[in-house]
Amino acid sequence: MKLRATIKEAPELDDTSVIVQFEGDERKQHFEVRCDFNPYRHGIRKWDSWDFWIKWESEIFTDEKTKVKSYFTHLICSKAEPFCKVGNGK
């Protein structure tokens, strides 16, 4: 699915994920999006708006001692394109 988001934390050179706020989110939550590419080298910068192609992945962790399961949902981005880059007049 394609989602538009604003970058909320500046990605570092070796990062494999970005922290974003999705457009239209009334609660203004921040989400980690894992990338199949290096977001810094892709040109993603804080405050820019980007379109992300996202897929969801589920992970189930079972505690060996208690056998209690914990469920995690990961947002994985395979493609991203700039929508509006701050300071570029676009």
C-alpha positions in Angstrom: 0.0 0.0 0.0 1.1 3.5 -0.7 1.2 5.9 2.3 2.4 9.5 2.6 4.4 10.5 5.6 6.5 13.2 7.1 10.0 12.3 8.3 10.1 13.0 12.1 13.7 12.1 12.9 16.8 12.6 10.8 18.1 9.3 9.5 21.8 8.6 10.1 24.3 7.3 7.5 24.0 3.6 8.5 20.3 3.5 9.4 17.9 1.0 7.8 14.7 2.6 9.0 13.0 6.0 9.3 10.7 7.4 11.9 7.6 8.9 10.3 4.2 10.4 11.0 1.6 9.3 8.4 -0.6 11.9 6.8 -4.1 12.1 8.2 -3.2 10.5 11.5 -5.3 12.4 14.0 -3.2 11.1 17.0 0.0 12.2 15.3 1.8 9.0 16.2 5.3 8.2 15.2 6.1 4.9 13.5 9.3 3.1 12.6 9.4 2.0 8.9 12.1 -0.5 8.0 13.6 0.1 4.6 15.0 -2.3 2.0 17.4 0.5 1.1 19.5 3.0 3.0 17.2 6.0 3.7 20.1 8.4 4.2 21.6 7.6 0.9 18.2 7.6 -0.7 18.0 11.4 0.2 15.4 11.1 3.0 15.7 14.0 5.4 13.9 15.3 8.5 10.7 17.3 7.7 10.5 16.0 4.1 7.2 14.4 3.0 7.6 11.1 1.1 5.3 8.5 -0.5 6.2 5.0 0.9 5.2 1.7 -0.5 4.6 -0.3 2.7 3.9 -4.0 3.4 3.1 -5.4 6.8 5.1 -8.3 8.4 4.1 -10.1 11.5 6.5 -11.6 14.1 5.5 -13.8 17.0 8.0 -14.1 19.9 7.4 -16.9 22.4 9.1 -16.5 25.8 11.0 -19.8 26.4 10.3 -19.8 30.2 6.7 -18.6 30.4 5.5 -19.7 26.9 3.8 -16.3 26.6 3.5 -15.0 23.1 4.2 -11.4 22.1 3.0 -10.2 18.7 4.9 -7.5 16.7 3.9 -5.8 13.4 6.7 -4.4 11.3 6.2 -1.8 8.5 8.5 -2.6 5.6 9.2 -0.2 2.8 10.4 -1.5 -0.6 10.1 1.9 -2.4 9.9 5.5 -1.5 9.6 8.7 -3.6 9.8 12.3 -2.4 6.5 14.2 -2.3 7.8 17.5 -0.8 11.4 18.2 0.2 11.9 21.1 2.6 14.1 23.8 1.2 14.0 22.6 -2.4 10.9 24.6 -3.4 9.1 21.4 -4.5 
